[in-house]
Amino acid sequence: MTTIKQEDLIASVADALQFISYYHPKDFIDAMHDAYLKEESQAAKDAIAQILINSKMCAEGRRPICQDTGIVTVFAKIGMDVSWDAELSVTDMINEGVRQAYQHPDNVLRASILADPLGARKNTGDNTPAVIHYEVVEGDKVEIDVAAKGGGSENKSKMVMLNPSDDLVDWVLKTLPTMGAGWCPPGMLGIGVGGTAEKSAVLAKEVLMEPIDIHELIARGPQSRLEELRIEIFEKANQLGIGAQGLGGLTTVLDVKIKDYPTHAASKPVTMIPNCAATRHAHFVLDGSGPSLQTPPDLSDWPSITWDAGPSARHVNLDTVTKADMLEWQPGETLLLSGKLLTGRDAAHKRIQSLLDSGEGLPDGVDFTNRFIYYVGPVDAVRDEAVGPAGPTTATRMDKFTDMMLEQTGLIGMVGKAERGPATVDSIAKHQSVYLMAVGGAAYLVSKAITDAKVIAFPELGMEAIHEFTVKDMPVTVAVDTRGEAVHTTGPAKWKSIISDRIKVEVA
């Protein structure tokens, strides 16, 4: 009989969550570097370079890889011969570990969890509660997998009840392009098949805990039907040309994981969940000997990559830019932004719409006239930082507010990640506005371009408050220009065609 102490489980959970906030797994770094070396699309290669540079900066500075430090998911396997020296339940111990991790003063993590999701949606303040899955198993140990899953990738999860005769590969290839770029490709796909609807989702999430090993699998050859499917989906998904950040390129997925479970004869439940470029998970085992703490990696594991915007990048002064200036900007062009930049995301936009509809108007000090808005919910600053990691959130969620913002507030430009919907692209063209894309998964790197930050409205919204940033040479890409040309449409189409032509030549 093994006795696990309360403080050991709490400390192990807290340590794991701090660890994964700033250290990518080595298998992910290796896979991203391999994708970087192979990539031929310059836009995609630049995006991967920024992700890798950001990753090394976070490892060195011990600050979050992404501003969205995730919803905590835990898979706990508890041995039947385990006893506890504890006053709290296992669930409460795990949540106390989450609380301590997210409130660590040296590396504050963003609290993103909202209670009362259908009502007040009030932030719990410490990122609890976690989503916990338990399994009672043989043995005298406690085995824990812990992950922090960003909302951008989690929101792109897809679930379907296929007919037994339906083809899994066909569904994946049809569905993946509909997920857009909000999940920050390239990343992993976790696919759960079988059981019931909810079981397939748990399988898909659990299989994402496994290391990236697709190239080793291809080298040795598949030894089961699931391994054959992994390779087939991996190769065909990358032939779609979606590419890094959805800009078009050779690598869309780094690996495909599949886990199955027996199911009803009439059913084929399938769930597909993507992991983003902020792949964050860790494993530990408690055997009664004390806390199980993570081992820091060697910084030499990270490749030496440099990136700059280059001499052709256009410098933009946000304090003086005009719509006439924006007419010259070209799709895919790199801009370096300097000056004052307002922020706002879901909750702020909803509040703005309510104030405008009521006739009350915007709060004092908030004026979007001839200004740009950055869709971001930053991490709190520590030490001498102006702001913590501050990468973009998925712009698509703001689509329903965009026409209102452009029509009623004087806003002329937006900065975010991923694509915009067709109606929003039309609105951007109608108002001769622009949408600029910052790289998702490079939050700490982006924050280094922010020299000052202050909250100017809705402080009660926490990370969703409206901030005013002062930025210096913040790198972005023109994703939708004033004429409505969208690189998230043209880029993948171009690279899908290039890849298809190469395959035809190889077959011939």
N, C-alpha and C positions, 0 to 999 in steps of 0.2 A: 504493500500500500504506500503510495506517494502522497505527501502532503504539499499542496501548493499554497503559498502565502499570498494574502491579498495584495500586499505592497509589491510583490514580484510581478504579478500580472499587470497591475497598474503601470509600474515602471517600464515594463517591456512594451506595452502598447504605446505609451507616450514616446519612448525612444524610437520605436519603429516609424511613427508618424512624423516626428521631427526629421529622421533620417531620410525618408522618401520624399520629403518636401524639397530637399536640395540635392539629392544624389539620384541620378538615373541608374538603372541596372546596367551592368557592363554589356549584356547581350543587346540592349537597346542602342547603346552608343556604337557598338560594332556594326549593327545593322544599318543605322543611320549613316555612318561613315561610308559603308559600302555603297549605299544609295547615292551619297554625295559624289563618290568617285565615278559612278556609272552615269550620273545624270547629264543629259545633253541640253535640256531646256534651261536657259540661263536664269529665267525667273524662278524656276523650281530649285535650281542649284543654289541661288542666292538665299532662298528661304531656308533650305536645309543647313546652309552655312551659319545663318543667324541662330538657328535652333541649337546647333552644336556648340557655337561660341557661348550662347546663353547658358547652356548646360554646364560648361566648364567654369564659367563665372560663378554660377550658383554653388558648384562644388567647392570652389575656393572661398567664396564669401559666406557660405552656409545661409543662403537666403532662397526663398521659394522659386522653383523653376517656372511656375505660372502663378499669376495673381489669383486665379481660381484654385484654391488649395483643397477643393473637393468635398464631396460627401463621403464619409468613412463607411466602408463596407468590410465586414469581418466574417471570415469562415472559421469557426472554432470546432475542432474535433477533441472531445473530452473523453479520456479513458475511463472505463467503468471502474477501475481500481483507484481512481484519484479521490482524495479527500481534500477538504479546504480548511485552511486556517484563516477565516474571513468573517467579517461582520456584514459585508455587502453581498448582494447577489452577483453572479458572474456578469450579468448585463450591466449592473451598476459599476462594477469594477472596470469593465471595458470602457464605459462612458466616462468614468473618472480619468482614465488614461487619455482619452480623447480631449477632455477638458484641459488637462495639464499640458498636453502637446500644443494645442492651439493658442494657449495663453502664455507660452514660454516667452519671457521678456527679451531674450537675446535673438529670437527668431519668431516674431509674432506671425501667426497664420490667420488668413482671412476667415472670419465666421460667416458662413453662407447659408446655414440651415434656418428655415423659417417654420415656426409652429403655426397651426391653424391655416393650412394651405388653401382652404376654400373661403377663408374669412379675412382676418386682420393681417395674416402673413407676417407675423412679428418675428424678428431675428432672435434666436435663443441666446446669442451672444458668445457662445463657446463651442459652436459647431456640433453640439450634441442634439439629439441622440444619433448614434451610429445605426446602420442597418446590419443586423447580426443574424447569421445562419449557424445553427448548432447541429452537430452530429455526435451521438454517443457511440464510441467505438471500443474495441478491446484494448487492454493495456493500462499503463499507469502513468501516462504523460498527457499533457495538453498541447495540442498543435494548433497554431494560429497562422492564418493568412490574413493580412490587413492591407487594404487598398484605399487610396483617396481618389475619387472619380470626379472629374470636372463636369460641370453641367453642360458645356458645349458638346462634348462627345456623348454623354448620357442621353441628351435630348434627341440624338439621332438613332437611338435604338429602334429596331423594327421587329414586330412580332406578327406571325401569320399562322393560321390553321390551314395547312396544305392538305389536299386530297392525298391519300396514300400513293397514288400513281404519279403525282406531280414531281417534277425534277428539282432538286435542291439547287443545283448549279444555275439553272435558268432563273430561279427566283432571286438568287443573290445578285446575278449580273443585271437583272432588271431593276432591282431595288437599290443597289449601291449608288448609281448616278443620282437617284432622287434624294440622297442624304446630303447633297451639297458638300460644302467645305467647312461647315461649322464644327466638325469633329477633328479639325486640324490634321489632315493626312500629311505625310504617311504615318500610319500606325498599324495596330493589330486589329483583326476582326475575330471576335469570339462568337461561335455559333453553337447554340444548344438545340438538340433535336430529340423529341420524344417526351415521354411522361405525360404531363398535362400542360396547360398553357403556362402556369406559374413555374412548373419544374423546368421547362425549356429555358425560361429567362434566368433562373438560378444557374443552370448548367452553363449558359453563355457567359455569365459574369465570372463564374468560378474558373473556367478554362483560360480566361485572360490572365490568371495568376501564373501560368506556365511560362518558362523562358522562350525566347525567340530561337527557333532551331530549324526553320524551313530549309535553309541551304544545306544543312547537314542531312536532312531527310531526303532532299533531292539527290544529293551525292550518293547516299547508300541505297536509295530506291525504296518505294513504299512496300510495306509488308502487311497492309490491311486495307479494307475498303475505305475507312476513314482517312488513312494517310493518302490514298489515291485522290480522294476528294479535296483534301487540303492542298495538294499540289495543283490540281486542276483549277480550283478557285483562285489560288494565289496567282497563277500565270495568267488566267483570263481576266482577273480583276485589274492587273497591271496593264493589260492590253487596252483598257478603257481610256487610258491617257489622262485621267483626272489629275494626277500629279500632286506634288507638295503644295499645300494650301489651296488646292483646286485650281492652280494656275496653268495646268497642263504639263505633262512630263512622263518619265518612264516609270517612276515608283509611286504607287498609290497606297499599297499595303506592304508592310514589312513581314507579316506572317499571317497565317490563317489557322485558327485553332477550332477544333470541333469536338464536342463531347455529346454522347447520346445516352439514352435511357429507354428501357422497354416502354411501349405505349399501347394504347387501345387499337384494335384492328381497324377501326374506322377513322383513325386520326393520324396526323403527322404534324404535331406542333413544332414550330421553328421560331427561334428568336436569334437575332443578330445584333450584337452590341460592339461598337468600335471603341478602341482605346486610342487616345489622342497622343500628340507628341510629348505630353507630360505624363508618360507612363510611370505610375507610382504604385508599387506594391512590394511587400516584404513578408518574410516567413520566419517564424521562430517557434521553438519548442521549450516548454517548461517541464523540468523533471524533478523539481523539488530542491535543486541545488542553489537556487537564487534566480534573479532576473536574467532574461536572455536578451542581451544587447547586440545591436548590429555592429558589424565590423566595417569601418570606413574603407572605401576603395583607394587604390593608388592613383593619384592625379595623372600619372603617366598613361593611364588607361584612355584618357581623352586625346583625340588627334589634335595636332597643331594646325589649326585653320585660321586664316585671317580673312576678313571681309571689310570692304568699304564701298561706299556708294559709287565711287569712281568720279573722274573729272566731268563726265557728262550729266551728272545729277543736277537737277534744277534747285536752286536755293529759293525758298519762299518765305517772305516775311508775313506772318499771319496778321500782324497789326495794320498792314497797309494793303494787303492783297485785294483785288477787285474781280468782279465777274469778267471784265475784259481781259485781265491777266489769265484767267482760268481757261479762256477759249483756246489758248495756245498749248495747253497741256494735252499730251498724247496718251492713249491707253497703254498701260505697261511701263510708262516712264517712271523713273525714280525721282522722288522729291525729298528735300531735306527741309523740314518745317522748323521755323524759329518764331518765337513770340508767344502771345497769350492764346491758350486753347481751353475751351470750356469742356466739361465732361457731363455725361448723363446717360443712364441706361433705363431699363424697364420701369422701375418704380418712379423715377424722376419724370419720364415721359408721360406716364399715366397721371401724375400730379399736375404737370403742365397742361395737359389736355383738359383736366377738370377745372383748373383756374381760368383758362381761356373760355371754356364753354359757359362758365358762370358769369363771365364779364369782369371778374376780379382782376385779371391780368397777372403778369409775371411778378414774382417777388422783387422787392427793392434790390438793386445791385445786379440783377440778372437781365442782360440784354444780348440777344443773339444776332442783332443787326450786323450783317457783313462778317459774321463770325463762323468758326468751325466748331463742331462738337465731336468729342472723342467718346466712343462707347466703351467705358471701362469702369470697373469696380476695384480700385487699388487695394493692396495690402498696406496696413499701417506702417509708417516709417519707424525705424529704430536707429539709435546712435545719431550719426550726422546726415542721414538720408533726407532728401527733400520729400520723398514718398517711397513707399515700398514697391515691390514688383507691380508693374502696371501695364500688362499686355491687354490687347483688345478683346472684347467679348463679341459674340456672334451678332452681326449687324442685322441679320434676317428678322430677329425678334422685334426690332424697331421699325420694321416695314410699315406696320399699320399706323404708325405715328408720323411717318416721313412727310407725306403730303401736307399734313397739318403744320408741321414745323417749317417747311419751306414756304408755305402759303401765308402763314400768320405771324411768324416770329422774325423774319428777315434773315434766317440762317442761309448760308450759301454753300456749306460743305460739311461732310461727315467723314469720320475715320473709324474703322472697325475691322473685323475679320470676316472672311467668307463672302459669299455672293449676296446679291440683292434680288428680290423677286421681280418678275416682269413688270408689274404695275408700278413698283418703286423705281425701276430703271426708267420707265416712261415719265414718271414725275420728275426725276432728276433732269432728264432732257428738257421737259417742259419749262422748268425753272432755270435752266442753264446752270445747274448746280454740279457738284462732283462728289463722288464717293472714293475715298482713299483707303487702301488696305495696309494695315500693319501686320507683322507676322505673329500669328498665334503660336504660343510655345516659346516666345523669346521675351518674357515679361521683365526679367531683371535687366536684360540688355536695353530694352525700351526705357526703363526707369532711369537709366544713366543719362538720358537726354532731357530729363525733367529737372530743372534747376530750382524750381520753387512750386509749392502747392498749397492752396488754402481752400477751405469749404466756404462757399458763398450762399448756399441755399439748401434747405431740407436736411439739416444736420442729423435729425432724428432717423433718417434713412440709413445711417451708417455708411458702409462702402458704396451705397447707391446714391449718396448725396451728390449735389452738383458741386464740383470743384473747379477752380481755375488753376490750370497748370501754366507755368512758364517753361517753354521748351527751347532747346538749342540743337539744331540739326537732327531732328527726329526723323528717321528714315521711313518712308511710306511709298506705296506704289499706286499709280492712278488705276483704279479698278473699274470705275464707270466715269467716262468723260462727259463733257457738257452736251455732247450729241447723243449720248445714251449707248455708246459702244462699251460692252462689258467684257473684261478679260476672262472672267470666270465662265463665259460662254465660248469665246473665241479660242482661248488657250487649250482647253481639253479637246475641243473639236479638231484643232490643228494636230495635236499630238496623237489622238486616236487614229487619224488618217495616216500619219507618218508610220505609226506602229503597224497598222493594217497593211500598208504597202510593203513594209519590210517582210512581214509574214508571207505575203503572196510571193515575193521573190524567193524566199527560203524554200517554200513548198515547190515552186517551179524548178 
